[in-house]
Amino acid sequence: MFSDELYIESNLSRIKKRWGLTDDGELIRTQFCVLQPVWYKGLSSMLKLSNSKDEDRGFELLECWDGHGAVKIYEREPLAILMQRATGQRSLKRLVLDGKEAFANEIICEVVGTIHAKNCTGQIDLLPLVDWFGSLRQSAVSHGGILMVCNSIARELLNSPWQETALHGDIHYDNVLDFDESGWQVIDPKALWGERTFDYANLFLNPTPEIALPKQRIICLVKQLSLYPSIDPSRLLKWVAAYTGLSASWLIEEGKDPKVPVSVAELVLSELGIPI
């Protein structure tokens, strides 16, 4: 939890004065940032202050996307942004839980297609996917088994990427929000660089284990996403296998149970016909 009170208080006070902000809600704390609902020039806004350079890389990417499929940024400085506040009442996660997943996925594909179409190449610092997969490489050596298989697939994909672009890196049903008249927009990008198919892999682990785990759901999701011309079904499954291995590796590093991503990885590898 971001809890450096002196850093938070001094910077919040300075930034609010500099940008002419008025509080409109309680401070929200997460692991790497604090958020403050505010008013800015009559606009309902959200101030976000971080202590993470990785978060700051995401701030840069949001600014580059400039409201095209992503939350609109009003002001930015190192480790801080002021952005449009999501005031819509709709929720993609709620749609999925209510049995309307296909509709939610259509929205996500439209939004992801929009951000992928915006050229941010060379304008900002993006982390290559090969670096993002470092934890999987280490876990494959340490634990072997299915992680070794997932790492082998990841290595194959990373060595021969298709259609590289600026990636969000953490697309799921709670990271695409309803901004009312502005429509659906992404928040909280990881700001990666690599093959665009990767940005769809995290959907297979969301929004809940109960929804993610049935094999039929995986088959249906691949079928739907593959209707979009830039997505090859076999390659998508391989990216899901790679990503589930990475997700499992992160959980192992945190001392948590990797059961869900490992279970999805087993289902995907079975669908690909790859032995474990």
C-alpha atoms as an extended CHARMM CRD file, in Angstrom:
* protein
*
       276  EXT
         1         1  MET       CA              0.0000000000        0.0000000000        0.0000000000  PROA      1               0.0000000000
         2         2  PHE       CA              1.2880000000        3.4360000000       -0.9910000000  PROA      2               0.0000000000
         3         3  SER       CA              1.7020000000        4.9470000000        2.4850000000  PROA      3               0.0000000000
         4         4  ASP       CA              4.4530000000        7.6020000000        2.3330000000  PROA      4               0.0000000000
         5         5  GLU       CA              2.3050000000       10.2370000000        4.0400000000  PROA      5               0.0000000000
         6         6  LEU       CA              4.7840000000       13.1010000000        3.7260000000  PROA      6               0.0000000000
         7         7  TYR       CA              5.2470000000       12.4480000000        0.0010000000  PROA      7               0.0000000000
         8         8  ILE       CA              1.4980000000       12.1410000000       -0.5360000000  PROA      8               0.0000000000
         9         9  GLU       CA              0.4710000000       15.2130000000        1.4480000000  PROA      9               0.0000000000
        10        10  SER       CA              3.1220000000       17.5450000000        0.0650000000  PROA      10              0.0000000000
        11        11  ASN       CA              2.5950000000       16.5360000000       -3.5550000000  PROA      11              0.0000000000
        12        12  LEU       CA             -1.1950000000       16.4730000000       -3.3950000000  PROA      12              0.0000000000
        13        13  SER       CA             -1.2320000000       19.9670000000       -1.9300000000  PROA      13              0.0000000000
        14        14  ARG       CA              1.2350000000       21.2920000000       -4.5150000000  PROA      14              0.0000000000
        15        15  ILE       CA             -0.5050000000       19.6980000000       -7.4920000000  PROA      15              0.0000000000
        16        16  LYS       CA             -3.9860000000       20.7930000000       -6.4190000000  PROA      16              0.0000000000
        17        17  LYS       CA             -2.7980000000       24.3680000000       -6.1200000000  PROA      17              0.0000000000
        18        18  ARG       CA             -0.9010000000       24.2630000000       -9.4250000000  PROA      18              0.0000000000
        19        19  TRP       CA             -3.8140000000       22.8170000000      -11.4150000000  PROA      19              0.0000000000
        20        20  GLY       CA             -6.5940000000       24.6350000000       -9.5350000000  PROA      20              0.0000000000
        21        21  LEU       CA             -8.3380000000       21.5150000000       -8.2170000000  PROA      21              0.0000000000
        22        22  THR       CA            -11.1940000000       21.1970000000       -5.7160000000  PROA      22              0.0000000000
        23        23  ASP       CA            -11.7700000000       17.9720000000       -3.7680000000  PROA      23              0.0000000000
        24        24  ASP       CA            -14.8900000000       15.9910000000       -4.6620000000  PROA      24              0.0000000000
        25        25  GLY       CA            -14.4690000000       12.8030000000       -2.6400000000  PROA      25              0.0000000000
        26        26  GLU       CA            -12.3060000000       10.7740000000       -0.3120000000  PROA      26              0.0000000000
        27        27  LEU       CA             -8.7200000000        9.7550000000       -1.0360000000  PROA      27              0.0000000000
        28        28  ILE       CA             -8.4240000000        6.2320000000       -2.4750000000  PROA      28              0.0000000000
        29        29  ARG       CA             -5.2640000000        4.2200000000       -1.7890000000  PROA      29              0.0000000000
        30        30  THR       CA             -3.8480000000        1.3290000000       -3.8190000000  PROA      30              0.0000000000
        31        31  GLN       CA             -0.5060000000       -0.4700000000       -3.7880000000  PROA      31              0.0000000000
        32        32  PHE       CA              1.2980000000        2.0220000000       -6.0100000000  PROA      32              0.0000000000
        33        33  CYS       CA             -0.8700000000        5.1240000000       -6.0810000000  PROA      33              0.0000000000
        34        34  VAL       CA             -3.4490000000        7.3550000000       -4.4590000000  PROA      34              0.0000000000
        35        35  LEU       CA             -6.4740000000        8.7430000000       -6.2800000000  PROA      35              0.0000000000
        36        36  GLN       CA             -8.5070000000       11.8250000000       -5.4230000000  PROA      36              0.0000000000
        37        37  PRO       CA            -11.8400000000       12.6970000000       -7.0610000000  PROA      37              0.0000000000
        38        38  VAL       CA            -11.6630000000       16.4070000000       -7.9130000000  PROA      38              0.0000000000
        39        39  TRP       CA            -13.2150000000       19.2000000000       -9.9590000000  PROA      39              0.0000000000
        40        40  TYR       CA            -11.0810000000       20.8380000000      -12.6450000000  PROA      40              0.0000000000
        41        41  LYS       CA            -12.4050000000       23.7880000000      -14.6400000000  PROA      41              0.0000000000
        42        42  GLY       CA            -15.9260000000       22.5160000000      -14.0680000000  PROA      42              0.0000000000
        43        43  LEU       CA            -15.0070000000       18.9910000000      -15.1700000000  PROA      43              0.0000000000
        44        44  SER       CA            -15.5130000000       15.8700000000      -13.0370000000  PROA      44              0.0000000000
        45        45  SER       CA            -11.9390000000       14.5590000000      -12.8120000000  PROA      45              0.0000000000
        46        46  MET       CA             -9.6130000000       12.1460000000      -11.0470000000  PROA      46              0.0000000000
        47        47  LEU       CA             -6.1670000000       13.0190000000       -9.7460000000  PROA      47              0.0000000000
        48        48  LYS       CA             -3.7430000000       10.0990000000       -9.5900000000  PROA      48              0.0000000000
        49        49  LEU       CA             -0.4040000000       10.2930000000       -7.7920000000  PROA      49              0.0000000000
        50        50  SER       CA              2.0370000000        7.3740000000       -8.0060000000  PROA      50              0.0000000000
        51        51  ASN       CA              5.3680000000        6.3190000000       -6.5540000000  PROA      51              0.0000000000
        52        52  SER       CA              6.0960000000        3.8260000000       -9.3650000000  PROA      52              0.0000000000
        53        53  LYS       CA              8.0630000000        4.4860000000      -12.5450000000  PROA      53              0.0000000000
        54        54  ASP       CA              6.0740000000        1.6550000000      -14.1720000000  PROA      54              0.0000000000
        55        55  GLU       CA              2.8540000000        3.5710000000      -13.4490000000  PROA      55              0.0000000000
        56        56  ASP       CA              4.4280000000        6.7270000000      -14.8430000000  PROA      56              0.0000000000
        57        57  ARG       CA              5.1760000000        4.8810000000      -18.0880000000  PROA      57              0.0000000000
        58        58  GLY       CA              1.4490000000        4.1550000000      -18.2710000000  PROA      58              0.0000000000
        59        59  PHE       CA              0.6870000000        7.8450000000      -17.7280000000  PROA      59              0.0000000000
        60        60  GLU       CA              2.8140000000        8.6750000000      -20.7800000000  PROA      60              0.0000000000
        61        61  LEU       CA              0.9680000000        6.1560000000      -22.9130000000  PROA      61              0.0000000000
        62        62  LEU       CA             -2.4290000000        7.5060000000      -21.8660000000  PROA      62              0.0000000000
        63        63  GLU       CA             -1.2820000000       10.9720000000      -22.8700000000  PROA      63              0.0000000000
        64        64  CYS       CA             -0.1560000000        9.6380000000      -26.2580000000  PROA      64              0.0000000000
        65        65  TRP       CA             -3.4880000000        7.8640000000      -26.8490000000  PROA      65              0.0000000000
        66        66  ASP       CA             -5.1060000000       11.2580000000      -26.2200000000  PROA      66              0.0000000000
        67        67  GLY       CA             -8.6190000000       10.0170000000      -25.4860000000  PROA      67              0.0000000000
        68        68  HSD       CA             -8.7200000000        7.6000000000      -28.4640000000  PROA      68              0.0000000000
        69        69  GLY       CA            -10.1060000000        4.5350000000      -26.6940000000  PROA      69              0.0000000000
        70        70  ALA       CA             -8.4030000000        5.6270000000      -23.4710000000  PROA      70              0.0000000000
        71        71  VAL       CA             -9.2710000000        7.9290000000      -20.6000000000  PROA      71              0.0000000000
        72        72  LYS       CA             -8.6690000000       11.5850000000      -21.4810000000  PROA      72              0.0000000000
        73        73  ILE       CA             -5.7150000000       13.2130000000      -19.7320000000  PROA      73              0.0000000000
        74        74  TYR       CA             -6.0850000000       16.8870000000      -18.7490000000  PROA      74              0.0000000000
        75        75  GLU       CA             -2.7280000000       17.4800000000      -17.0430000000  PROA      75              0.0000000000
        76        76  ARG       CA              0.4260000000       15.4470000000      -16.4410000000  PROA      76              0.0000000000
        77        77  GLU       CA              3.7460000000       15.7430000000      -14.6670000000  PROA      77              0.0000000000
        78        78  PRO       CA              6.2060000000       13.0470000000      -13.5440000000  PROA      78              0.0000000000
        79        79  LEU       CA              4.3630000000       10.5030000000      -11.3520000000  PROA      79              0.0000000000
        80        80  ALA       CA              1.0490000000       12.3890000000      -11.5080000000  PROA      80              0.0000000000
        81        81  ILE       CA             -1.8780000000       12.7610000000      -13.8990000000  PROA      81              0.0000000000
        82        82  LEU       CA             -5.2240000000       14.4870000000      -13.9150000000  PROA      82              0.0000000000
        83        83  MET       CA             -7.7720000000       12.5980000000      -15.9840000000  PROA      83              0.0000000000
        84        84  GLN       CA            -11.4160000000       12.4210000000      -16.8420000000  PROA      84              0.0000000000
        85        85  ARG       CA            -13.4860000000       10.6110000000      -14.2020000000  PROA      85              0.0000000000
        86        86  ALA       CA            -15.5820000000        7.5960000000      -15.1700000000  PROA      86              0.0000000000
        87        87  THR       CA            -19.1130000000        8.6170000000      -14.1900000000  PROA      87              0.0000000000
        88        88  GLY       CA            -21.1290000000        6.1010000000      -16.2500000000  PROA      88              0.0000000000
        89        89  GLN       CA            -23.1470000000        3.4520000000      -14.4630000000  PROA      89              0.0000000000
        90        90  ARG       CA            -22.4900000000        0.5240000000      -16.8100000000  PROA      90              0.0000000000
        91        91  SER       CA            -19.9720000000       -2.2300000000      -15.9920000000  PROA      91              0.0000000000
        92        92  LEU       CA            -18.4280000000       -4.8040000000      -18.3330000000  PROA      92              0.0000000000
        93        93  LYS       CA            -17.8580000000       -7.1730000000      -15.4290000000  PROA      93              0.0000000000
        94        94  ARG       CA            -21.5350000000       -6.8910000000      -14.5200000000  PROA      94              0.0000000000
        95        95  LEU       CA            -22.4730000000       -7.6870000000      -18.1220000000  PROA      95              0.0000000000
        96        96  VAL       CA            -20.3850000000      -10.8620000000      -17.9930000000  PROA      96              0.0000000000
        97        97  LEU       CA            -21.8240000000      -11.9170000000      -14.6420000000  PROA      97              0.0000000000
        98        98  ASP       CA            -25.3200000000      -11.3200000000      -16.0530000000  PROA      98              0.0000000000
        99        99  GLY       CA            -24.6650000000      -13.7140000000      -18.9310000000  PROA      99              0.0000000000
       100       100  LYS       CA            -23.9100000000      -11.0630000000      -21.5750000000  PROA      100             0.0000000000
       101       101  GLU       CA            -20.2260000000      -11.8350000000      -22.0530000000  PROA      101             0.0000000000
       102       102  ALA       CA            -20.3570000000      -11.7630000000      -25.8560000000  PROA      102             0.0000000000
       103       103  PHE       CA            -21.5950000000       -8.1720000000      -25.7540000000  PROA      103             0.0000000000
       104       104  ALA       CA            -18.9070000000       -7.1830000000      -23.2210000000  PROA      104             0.0000000000
       105       105  ASN       CA            -16.2230000000       -8.7630000000      -25.4160000000  PROA      105             0.0000000000
       106       106  GLU       CA            -17.4580000000       -6.8670000000      -28.4700000000  PROA      106             0.0000000000
       107       107  ILE       CA            -16.9760000000       -3.6220000000      -26.5540000000  PROA      107             0.0000000000
       108       108  ILE       CA            -13.4940000000       -4.6270000000      -25.4280000000  PROA      108             0.0000000000
       109       109  CYS       CA            -12.4390000000       -5.5930000000      -28.9600000000  PROA      109             0.0000000000
       110       110  GLU       CA            -13.6440000000       -2.2470000000      -30.3060000000  PROA      110             0.0000000000
       111       111  VAL       CA            -11.7900000000       -0.2940000000      -27.6190000000  PROA      111             0.0000000000
       112       112  VAL       CA             -8.5890000000       -2.3340000000      -27.9100000000  PROA      112             0.0000000000
       113       113  GLY       CA             -8.6840000000       -1.9470000000      -31.6790000000  PROA      113             0.0000000000
       114       114  THR       CA             -8.8940000000        1.8180000000      -31.2170000000  PROA      114             0.0000000000
       115       115  ILE       CA             -5.8710000000        2.0710000000      -28.9120000000  PROA      115             0.0000000000
       116       116  HSD       CA             -3.8390000000       -0.2870000000      -31.0910000000  PROA      116             0.0000000000
       117       117  ALA       CA             -4.5110000000        1.9170000000      -34.1170000000  PROA      117             0.0000000000
       118       118  LYS       CA             -2.9730000000        4.9850000000      -32.4540000000  PROA      118             0.0000000000
       119       119  ASN       CA              0.6890000000        5.2290000000      -33.4170000000  PROA      119             0.0000000000
       120       120  CYS       CA              2.8250000000        5.8920000000      -30.3340000000  PROA      120             0.0000000000
       121       121  THR       CA              5.9850000000        4.3350000000      -31.7490000000  PROA      121             0.0000000000
       122       122  GLY       CA              9.1250000000        6.2510000000      -30.8010000000  PROA      122             0.0000000000
       123       123  GLN       CA              7.2040000000        8.8540000000      -28.8190000000  PROA      123             0.0000000000
       124       124  ILE       CA              7.3610000000        7.2510000000      -25.3650000000  PROA      124             0.0000000000
       125       125  ASP       CA              9.2420000000        4.6440000000      -23.3590000000  PROA      125             0.0000000000
       126       126  LEU       CA              7.5270000000        1.2650000000      -23.7560000000  PROA      126             0.0000000000
       127       127  LEU       CA              8.6210000000       -1.9560000000      -22.0430000000  PROA      127             0.0000000000
       128       128  PRO       CA              9.2630000000       -4.7920000000      -24.5390000000  PROA      128             0.0000000000
       129       129  LEU       CA              7.1920000000       -7.9380000000      -23.9780000000  PROA      129             0.0000000000
       130       130  VAL       CA             10.3810000000       -9.9790000000      -23.7900000000  PROA      130             0.0000000000
       131       131  ASP       CA             11.2490000000       -8.0900000000      -20.5860000000  PROA      131             0.0000000000
       132       132  TRP       CA              7.6940000000       -8.4270000000      -19.2430000000  PROA      132             0.0000000000
       133       133  PHE       CA              8.0580000000      -12.2210000000      -19.4320000000  PROA      133             0.0000000000
       134       134  GLY       CA             11.1700000000      -12.3320000000      -17.2410000000  PROA      134             0.0000000000
       135       135  SER       CA              9.3410000000      -13.9220000000      -14.2950000000  PROA      135             0.0000000000
       136       136  LEU       CA              8.1400000000      -16.8160000000      -16.4460000000  PROA      136             0.0000000000
       137       137  ARG       CA             11.6710000000      -17.5440000000      -17.6540000000  PROA      137             0.0000000000
       138       138  GLN       CA             12.9050000000      -17.6770000000      -14.0620000000  PROA      138             0.0000000000
       139       139  SER       CA              9.9910000000      -19.8070000000      -12.8210000000  PROA      139             0.0000000000
       140       140  ALA       CA             10.3840000000      -22.2370000000      -15.7050000000  PROA      140             0.0000000000
       141       141  VAL       CA             13.9430000000      -22.9100000000      -14.6080000000  PROA      141             0.0000000000
       142       142  SER       CA             13.0430000000      -23.0950000000      -10.9020000000  PROA      142             0.0000000000
       143       143  HSD       CA              9.8210000000      -25.1330000000      -11.1310000000  PROA      143             0.0000000000
       144       144  GLY       CA              9.8050000000      -26.8170000000      -14.5350000000  PROA      144             0.0000000000
       145       145  GLY       CA              6.6580000000      -28.7410000000      -15.4700000000  PROA      145             0.0000000000
       146       146  ILE       CA              3.8940000000      -26.7890000000      -17.1580000000  PROA      146             0.0000000000
       147       147  LEU       CA              5.7820000000      -23.5200000000      -16.6530000000  PROA      147             0.0000000000
       148       148  MET       CA              8.5750000000      -24.8900000000      -18.8270000000  PROA      148             0.0000000000
       149       149  VAL       CA              6.0300000000      -25.6260000000      -21.5630000000  PROA      149             0.0000000000
       150       150  CYS       CA              4.4640000000      -22.1610000000      -21.2610000000  PROA      150             0.0000000000
       151       151  ASN       CA              7.8890000000      -20.5480000000      -21.3830000000  PROA      151             0.0000000000
       152       152  SER       CA              8.8070000000      -22.4840000000      -24.5140000000  PROA      152             0.0000000000
       153       153  ILE       CA              5.6470000000      -21.1770000000      -26.2130000000  PROA      153             0.0000000000
       154       154  ALA       CA              6.3530000000      -17.6480000000      -24.9990000000  PROA      154             0.0000000000
       155       155  ARG       CA              9.8850000000      -17.8240000000      -26.4020000000  PROA      155             0.0000000000
       156       156  GLU       CA              8.5250000000      -18.9620000000      -29.7840000000  PROA      156             0.0000000000
       157       157  LEU       CA              6.0330000000      -16.0700000000      -29.9090000000  PROA      157             0.0000000000
       158       158  LEU       CA              8.4610000000      -13.4350000000      -28.6990000000  PROA      158             0.0000000000
       159       159  ASN       CA             11.0560000000      -14.4840000000      -31.2770000000  PROA      159             0.0000000000
       160       160  SER       CA              8.6060000000      -14.0730000000      -34.1820000000  PROA      160             0.0000000000
       161       161  PRO       CA              6.0990000000      -11.3040000000      -33.3010000000  PROA      161             0.0000000000
       162       162  TRP       CA              3.1850000000      -10.2860000000      -35.5290000000  PROA      162             0.0000000000
       163       163  GLN       CA              1.7940000000       -6.7550000000      -35.8410000000  PROA      163             0.0000000000
       164       164  GLU       CA              3.6770000000       -5.0550000000      -33.0130000000  PROA      164             0.0000000000
       165       165  THR       CA              2.2700000000       -1.9240000000      -31.4150000000  PROA      165             0.0000000000
       166       166  ALA       CA              1.9150000000       -0.0800000000      -28.1020000000  PROA      166             0.0000000000
       167       167  LEU       CA              0.0580000000       -2.4400000000      -25.7630000000  PROA      167             0.0000000000
       168       168  HSD       CA             -2.1280000000       -1.7980000000      -22.7450000000  PROA      168             0.0000000000
       169       169  GLY       CA             -0.8050000000       -4.9470000000      -21.0870000000  PROA      169             0.0000000000
       170       170  ASP       CA             -3.6180000000       -5.5070000000      -18.5710000000  PROA      170             0.0000000000
       171       171  ILE       CA             -6.9040000000       -5.6440000000      -20.4640000000  PROA      171             0.0000000000
       172       172  HSD       CA             -9.7290000000       -7.0640000000      -18.3730000000  PROA      172             0.0000000000
       173       173  TYR       CA            -13.3380000000       -6.2180000000      -17.5750000000  PROA      173             0.0000000000
       174       174  ASP       CA            -12.5160000000       -3.7460000000      -14.7780000000  PROA      174             0.0000000000
       175       175  ASN       CA             -9.9550000000       -1.8110000000      -16.8220000000  PROA      175             0.0000000000
       176       176  VAL       CA            -12.4290000000       -0.7100000000      -19.5060000000  PROA      176             0.0000000000
       177       177  LEU       CA            -14.8380000000        1.7590000000      -17.9100000000  PROA      177             0.0000000000
       178       178  ASP       CA            -17.9790000000        3.6310000000      -18.8330000000  PROA      178             0.0000000000
       179       179  PHE       CA            -17.2380000000        7.3270000000      -19.3490000000  PROA      179             0.0000000000
       180       180  ASP       CA            -20.8330000000        8.2750000000      -20.1790000000  PROA      180             0.0000000000
       181       181  GLU       CA            -20.9140000000       10.4840000000      -23.3030000000  PROA      181             0.0000000000
       182       182  SER       CA            -17.2550000000        9.6240000000      -24.0330000000  PROA      182             0.0000000000
       183       183  GLY       CA            -18.1010000000        5.9250000000      -24.2100000000  PROA      183             0.0000000000
       184       184  TRP       CA            -15.9710000000        3.0120000000      -23.0610000000  PROA      184             0.0000000000
       185       185  GLN       CA            -12.3090000000        3.8200000000      -22.3460000000  PROA      185             0.0000000000
       186       186  VAL       CA             -9.2970000000        1.9380000000      -20.9700000000  PROA      186             0.0000000000
       187       187  ILE       CA             -7.5070000000        2.9200000000      -17.7780000000  PROA      187             0.0000000000
       188       188  ASP       CA             -4.2990000000        1.7850000000      -16.0390000000  PROA      188             0.0000000000
       189       189  PRO       CA             -2.0980000000        0.6040000000      -18.9390000000  PROA      189             0.0000000000
       190       190  LYS       CA              1.2010000000       -1.1630000000      -18.2890000000  PROA      190             0.0000000000
       191       191  ALA       CA              2.6490000000        0.4870000000      -21.4340000000  PROA      191             0.0000000000
       192       192  LEU       CA              4.2520000000       -2.4690000000      -23.2100000000  PROA      192             0.0000000000
       193       193  TRP       CA              5.5490000000       -3.0100000000      -26.7360000000  PROA      193             0.0000000000
       194       194  GLY       CA              4.8510000000       -6.1750000000      -28.6730000000  PROA      194             0.0000000000
       195       195  GLU       CA              2.3660000000       -8.2670000000      -30.6110000000  PROA      195             0.0000000000
       196       196  ARG       CA             -1.1750000000       -6.9270000000      -30.3840000000  PROA      196             0.0000000000
       197       197  THR       CA             -2.7110000000      -10.3760000000      -29.8390000000  PROA      197             0.0000000000
       198       198  PHE       CA             -1.1250000000      -10.4010000000      -26.3750000000  PROA      198             0.0000000000
       199       199  ASP       CA             -3.5720000000       -7.7350000000      -25.1860000000  PROA      199             0.0000000000
       200       200  TYR       CA             -6.4700000000      -10.2110000000      -25.3710000000  PROA      200             0.0000000000
       201       201  ALA       CA             -4.8430000000      -12.9930000000      -23.3160000000  PROA      201             0.0000000000
       202       202  ASN       CA             -5.7950000000      -11.6810000000      -19.8760000000  PROA      202             0.0000000000
       203       203  LEU       CA             -9.5130000000      -11.9680000000      -20.7140000000  PROA      203             0.0000000000
       204       204  PHE       CA             -9.1520000000      -15.7320000000      -20.3730000000  PROA      204             0.0000000000
       205       205  LEU       CA             -8.3990000000      -15.3840000000      -16.6370000000  PROA      205             0.0000000000
       206       206  ASN       CA            -11.2500000000      -12.9640000000      -15.9630000000  PROA      206             0.0000000000
       207       207  PRO       CA            -13.5860000000      -11.8920000000      -14.4970000000  PROA      207             0.0000000000
       208       208  THR       CA            -13.8110000000      -14.7880000000      -11.9870000000  PROA      208             0.0000000000
       209       209  PRO       CA            -12.3110000000      -18.2940000000      -11.6810000000  PROA      209             0.0000000000
       210       210  GLU       CA            -15.7860000000      -19.8170000000      -12.0500000000  PROA      210             0.0000000000
       211       211  ILE       CA            -16.2100000000      -18.1520000000      -15.4490000000  PROA      211             0.0000000000
       212       212  ALA       CA            -12.5950000000      -18.6070000000      -16.5840000000  PROA      212             0.0000000000
       213       213  LEU       CA            -12.1530000000      -22.3130000000      -15.9070000000  PROA      213             0.0000000000
       214       214  PRO       CA            -14.6890000000      -24.2210000000      -18.0840000000  PROA      214             0.0000000000
       215       215  LYS       CA            -13.0620000000      -25.3700000000      -21.3250000000  PROA      215             0.0000000000
       216       216  GLN       CA            -16.1850000000      -24.4840000000      -23.2940000000  PROA      216             0.0000000000
       217       217  ARG       CA            -15.7710000000      -20.8430000000      -22.2560000000  PROA      217             0.0000000000
       218       218  ILE       CA            -12.2190000000      -20.8410000000      -23.6360000000  PROA      218             0.0000000000
       219       219  ILE       CA            -13.4290000000      -22.3050000000      -26.9410000000  PROA      219             0.0000000000
       220       220  CYS       CA            -16.2570000000      -19.7570000000      -27.2170000000  PROA      220             0.0000000000
       221       221  LEU       CA            -13.9740000000      -16.8330000000      -26.3850000000  PROA      221             0.0000000000
       222       222  VAL       CA            -11.3860000000      -17.8790000000      -28.9830000000  PROA      222             0.0000000000
       223       223  LYS       CA            -14.1360000000      -18.2760000000      -31.5650000000  PROA      223             0.0000000000
       224       224  GLN       CA            -15.5260000000      -14.8100000000      -30.8710000000  PROA      224             0.0000000000
       225       225  LEU       CA            -12.1830000000      -12.9960000000      -30.7860000000  PROA      225             0.0000000000
       226       226  SER       CA            -11.0630000000      -14.7460000000      -33.9700000000  PROA      226             0.0000000000
       227       227  LEU       CA            -13.8850000000      -13.0390000000      -35.8730000000  PROA      227             0.0000000000
       228       228  TYR       CA            -11.6540000000       -9.9590000000      -35.8450000000  PROA      228             0.0000000000
       229       229  PRO       CA             -9.2410000000       -9.9990000000      -38.8130000000  PROA      229             0.0000000000
       230       230  SER       CA             -6.0620000000       -9.3170000000      -36.8410000000  PROA      230             0.0000000000
       231       231  ILE       CA             -6.5380000000      -12.2980000000      -34.4830000000  PROA      231             0.0000000000
       232       232  ASP       CA             -5.4130000000      -15.8050000000      -35.4810000000  PROA      232             0.0000000000
       233       233  PRO       CA             -7.0720000000      -18.4620000000      -33.2380000000  PROA      233             0.0000000000
       234       234  SER       CA             -4.0390000000      -20.7300000000      -32.8900000000  PROA      234             0.0000000000
       235       235  ARG       CA             -1.7240000000      -17.8320000000      -32.1210000000  PROA      235             0.0000000000
       236       236  LEU       CA             -4.2410000000      -16.4140000000      -29.6330000000  PROA      236             0.0000000000
       237       237  LEU       CA             -4.3140000000      -19.7500000000      -27.7710000000  PROA      237             0.0000000000
       238       238  LYS       CA             -0.5200000000      -19.7560000000      -27.6550000000  PROA      238             0.0000000000
       239       239  TRP       CA             -0.4870000000      -16.2520000000      -26.1830000000  PROA      239             0.0000000000
       240       240  VAL       CA             -3.0040000000      -17.3890000000      -23.5760000000  PROA      240             0.0000000000
       241       241  ALA       CA             -0.7420000000      -20.3250000000      -22.6910000000  PROA      241             0.0000000000
       242       242  ALA       CA              2.2250000000      -17.9670000000      -22.3880000000  PROA      242             0.0000000000
       243       243  TYR       CA              0.2870000000      -15.4360000000      -20.3190000000  PROA      243             0.0000000000
       244       244  THR       CA             -1.1940000000      -17.9850000000      -17.9290000000  PROA      244             0.0000000000
       245       245  GLY       CA              2.3390000000      -19.2230000000      -17.2780000000  PROA      245             0.0000000000
       246       246  LEU       CA              3.4310000000      -15.6580000000      -16.5700000000  PROA      246             0.0000000000
       247       247  SER       CA              0.4590000000      -15.0680000000      -14.2700000000  PROA      247             0.0000000000
       248       248  ALA       CA              1.2150000000      -18.2730000000      -12.3930000000  PROA      248             0.0000000000
       249       249  SER       CA              4.8520000000      -17.1620000000      -12.0240000000  PROA      249             0.0000000000
       250       250  TRP       CA              3.8020000000      -13.8400000000      -10.4880000000  PROA      250             0.0000000000
       251       251  LEU       CA              1.5680000000      -15.6320000000       -7.9880000000  PROA      251             0.0000000000
       252       252  ILE       CA              4.3870000000      -18.0100000000       -7.0390000000  PROA      252             0.0000000000
       253       253  GLU       CA              6.6890000000      -15.0300000000       -6.4590000000  PROA      253             0.0000000000
       254       254  GLU       CA              4.0560000000      -13.5520000000       -4.1270000000  PROA      254             0.0000000000
       255       255  GLY       CA              3.6540000000      -16.8340000000       -2.2320000000  PROA      255             0.0000000000
       256       256  LYS       CA              0.1250000000      -17.3410000000       -3.5760000000  PROA      256             0.0000000000
       257       257  ASP       CA             -1.6330000000      -20.3550000000       -5.0930000000  PROA      257             0.0000000000
       258       258  PRO       CA             -1.2850000000      -20.3920000000       -8.9220000000  PROA      258             0.0000000000
       259       259  LYS       CA             -4.1350000000      -22.8950000000       -9.3170000000  PROA      259             0.0000000000
       260       260  VAL       CA             -6.3720000000      -20.7980000000      -11.5850000000  PROA      260             0.0000000000
       261       261  PRO       CA             -3.8080000000      -19.7660000000      -14.2420000000  PROA      261             0.0000000000
       262       262  VAL       CA             -2.2670000000      -23.2520000000      -14.1750000000  PROA      262             0.0000000000
       263       263  SER       CA             -5.6990000000      -24.8210000000      -14.6950000000  PROA      263             0.0000000000
       264       264  VAL       CA             -6.4580000000      -22.5180000000      -17.6280000000  PROA      264             0.0000000000
       265       265  ALA       CA             -3.0000000000      -23.2590000000      -19.0530000000  PROA      265             0.0000000000
       266       266  GLU       CA             -3.7280000000      -26.9950000000      -18.9050000000  PROA      266             0.0000000000
       267       267  LEU       CA             -7.0150000000      -26.5040000000      -20.7920000000  PROA      267             0.0000000000
       268       268  VAL       CA             -5.4010000000      -24.3130000000      -23.4380000000  PROA      268             0.0000000000
       269       269  LEU       CA             -2.4720000000      -26.6690000000      -23.9850000000  PROA      269             0.0000000000
       270       270  SER       CA             -4.9540000000      -29.5460000000      -24.3410000000  PROA      270             0.0000000000
       271       271  GLU       CA             -6.8370000000      -27.5340000000      -26.9890000000  PROA      271             0.0000000000
       272       272  LEU       CA             -3.5390000000      -26.8800000000      -28.8030000000  PROA      272             0.0000000000
       273       273  GLY       CA             -2.6180000000      -30.5710000000      -28.6250000000  PROA      273             0.0000000000
       274       274  ILE       CA              0.5940000000      -29.8160000000      -26.7370000000  PROA      274             0.0000000000
       275       275  PRO       CA              1.5740000000      -32.4320000000      -24.1090000000  PROA      275             0.0000000000
       276       276  ILE       CA              2.4980000000      -31.2760000000      -20.6150000000  PROA      276             0.0000000000
